[in-house]
Amino acid sequence: MLTTFDEFLWAIIGLLLTINGVFIEVAVPFPSDWPIDWNQLDLYSLGTTLQVGAVLLVSCLGGKNAGALSQIAYLVLGLSGVQVFSQGGGLSYVQEPTFGYLLGFLPGAWICGYLAFRKPRRLEILLLSCLCGLLAIHVVGVLYLTGLSLLQLSSLSWGASIWQYSILPLPGQLMVVFAATLMAFVLRLILFY
C-alpha cells in the first residue's frame, strides 16, 4: 500500500506530467507512399495531447489522493495566472469552452485512482479505471459546455462545441488511455504494488 509520502511524490509527478502533457500532441506515423518507404513517414495528428494520459497514468500509479491533489495543484496554478493551460492561464480562463474538461480532470483522476486500487493489479481493472476516469472528464466537460451555452458565454453552438471538444478528440484519447493503462500495469509490476 502507498504511504502518504508516496502519494505526495506521485502528486508532484502528476502535476509535472500534466503541465508538460499540454505541449505534446499525440500523433501516429503513417506512410506517405506505397510501397512503404520507412524513411518517408508522415505524422498524423490524433487531435489530442498527452494531458489526459498524464492524469490517468498518475492516478493508476499513485491512487485517488495523488491524482486529485495533482489536478487541484494544476488548476490552482493555471487560475492564478501561470501559463500552464493550452491557451494561457488566469481567472478569465473559466470562460473558455475547454475549462470544463480541465475541471473534469479532478473527478476523473479521483475515480481512476479509486478504481485502480480497489482490486489487485490486473490489466482489465486498470483499463476500466482509466475509461471511467475519461468518462468523468467528458461528463464534466459537456456539463460545463451546456452551462456556457445556456449563459451564452461561448461563441460556438452547443452541438458544435460537443463535436469539437468531446467527439473529435475521443479516438486519440482512447489510444492514450490504452497506452496509459499498459504503462501503469508494467510500472506497477516493476514497483511491486
C-alpha positions in Angstrom: 0.0 0.0 0.0 1.1 3.5 -0.7 2.3 5.8 2.1 1.4 9.5 2.4 4.9 10.4 1.2 4.4 8.1 -1.9 1.1 9.8 -2.6 2.7 13.3 -2.3 5.5 12.3 -4.6 3.1 10.9 -7.2 1.1 14.1 -6.9 4.2 16.2 -7.8 5.0 13.8 -10.7 1.3 14.1 -11.8 1.4 17.9 -11.7 4.6 18.0 -13.8 3.3 15.4 -16.3 0.0 17.3 -16.7 1.8 20.6 -17.3 4.2 19.0 -19.9 1.4 16.9 -21.4 -0.3 20.0 -22.8 2.6 20.7 -25.1 2.9 17.2 -26.5 0.4 16.4 -29.3 -0.4 12.7 -29.9 0.4 11.6 -33.4 1.0 8.3 -35.2 3.3 7.6 -38.1 1.7 6.9 -41.4 3.4 6.0 -44.7 3.1 8.7 -47.4 3.7 6.5 -50.4 3.0 2.9 -51.4 5.1 0.7 -51.3 6.0 1.8 -47.8 9.2 3.8 -47.7 10.2 3.6 -44.0 12.4 6.7 -44.4 9.3 8.7 -45.5 6.7 8.5 -42.8 4.3 11.4 -42.2 2.9 12.1 -38.7 -0.9 12.0 -38.5 -2.2 14.0 -35.5 -4.9 12.4 -33.4 -6.3 15.8 -32.2 -5.4 15.4 -28.6 -2.4 16.0 -26.2 -0.9 13.8 -23.6 -2.6 15.6 -20.7 -5.4 13.1 -20.3 -2.9 10.3 -20.3 -0.8 12.0 -17.6 -3.9 12.5 -15.4 -4.9 8.8 -15.7 -1.4 7.3 -15.5 -0.6 9.1 -12.3 -3.9 8.1 -10.8 -3.3 4.4 -11.7 0.1 4.6 -10.1 -0.4 7.0 -7.1 -4.1 6.4 -6.3 -7.0 8.7 -5.9 -5.4 11.2 -3.4 -2.3 11.7 -5.6 -4.3 12.0 -8.7 -6.8 14.5 -7.2 -4.1 16.5 -5.5 -2.0 16.9 -8.7 -5.1 18.2 -10.5 -6.0 20.6 -7.7 -2.5 22.0 -7.9 -2.7 22.2 -11.7 -6.0 24.1 -11.6 -4.7 26.5 -8.9 -1.6 27.2 -10.8 -3.5 27.9 -14.0 -6.1 30.0 -12.5 -3.5 32.1 -10.5 -2.1 33.2 -13.9 0.7 30.7 -14.5 0.6 29.9 -18.2 0.0 26.1 -17.8 -3.3 25.8 -19.8 -3.2 25.3 -23.5 -4.2 28.9 -24.2 -2.6 30.6 -21.2 -4.0 31.0 -17.7 -5.7 33.3 -15.3 -9.2 33.6 -13.9 -10.6 34.7 -17.3 -9.9 31.1 -18.5 -13.1 30.0 -16.8 -14.9 31.4 -19.9 -13.0 29.1 -22.3 -15.1 26.1 -23.5 -12.2 23.7 -22.6 -12.1 24.8 -19.0 -14.9 22.3 -18.1 -12.6 19.4 -19.3 -9.8 20.8 -17.1 -12.3 20.8 -14.2 -13.1 17.2 -15.2 -9.5 16.2 -14.6 -10.2 16.4 -10.8 -13.1 13.8 -10.6 -11.5 11.8 -13.4 -8.3 11.5 -11.5 -10.0 10.6 -8.3 -12.3 8.0 -9.9 -9.5 6.4 -11.8 -7.3 6.2 -8.8 -10.0 4.9 -6.6 -10.9 2.1 -9.0 -7.3 1.2 -9.8 -6.6 0.3 -6.2 -9.9 -1.4 -5.3 -8.8 -4.8 -6.5 -5.5 -6.5 -7.1 -3.5 -5.2 -10.1 -4.9 -6.6 -13.3 -4.7 -5.1 -16.8 -8.5 -5.1 -17.2 -9.1 -3.4 -13.9 -6.6 -0.6 -14.8 -8.2 -0.2 -18.2 -11.7 0.0 -16.7 -10.4 2.6 -14.2 -8.9 4.7 -17.0 -12.0 4.5 -19.1 -14.2 5.6 -16.1 -11.8 8.5 -15.5 -12.0 9.5 -19.1 -15.8 9.3 -18.9 -15.8 11.6 -15.9 -13.7 14.1 -17.7 -16.1 14.2 -20.6 -19.2 14.3 -18.5 -17.9 17.4 -16.6 -16.7 19.0 -19.8 -20.1 18.5 -21.5 -22.0 19.8 -18.4 -19.7 22.9 -18.4 -20.3 23.4 -22.2 -24.0 23.2 -21.5 -23.8 25.8 -18.8 -21.8 28.1 -21.1 -24.4 27.6 -23.9 -27.2 28.4 -21.5 -25.5 31.5 -20.3 -24.4 32.3 -23.9 -20.8 32.8 -22.9 -19.5 30.7 -25.8 -19.4 31.8 -29.4 -19.9 28.1 -30.6 -23.3 26.4 -30.5 -23.8 23.6 -28.0 -23.7 20.8 -30.7 -20.6 22.2 -32.4 -18.9 22.5 -29.0 -19.7 18.9 -28.1 -18.4 17.8 -31.5 -15.2 19.8 -31.3 -14.2 19.2 -27.7 -15.7 15.7 -27.0 -16.3 13.7 -30.2 -13.3 14.6 -32.3 -10.6 14.1 -29.7 -12.1 10.9 -28.4 -10.4 8.4 -30.7 -7.0 9.9 -29.9 -7.8 10.0 -26.2 -8.8 6.3 -26.3 -5.4 5.4 -27.8 -3.8 7.4 -25.0 -5.9 5.6 -22.4 -4.8 2.2 -23.7 -1.1 3.4 -23.6 -1.5 4.8 -20.1 -3.1 1.5 -19.0 -0.3 -0.6 -20.3 2.3 1.7 -18.8 0.6 1.7 -15.4 0.4 -2.1 -15.5 4.1 -2.5 -16.3 5.2 0.1 -13.8 3.1 -1.4 -11.0 4.7 -4.7 -11.8 8.2 -3.2 -11.6 7.3 -1.3 -8.4 5.7 -4.4 -6.7 2.3 -2.9 -6.0 
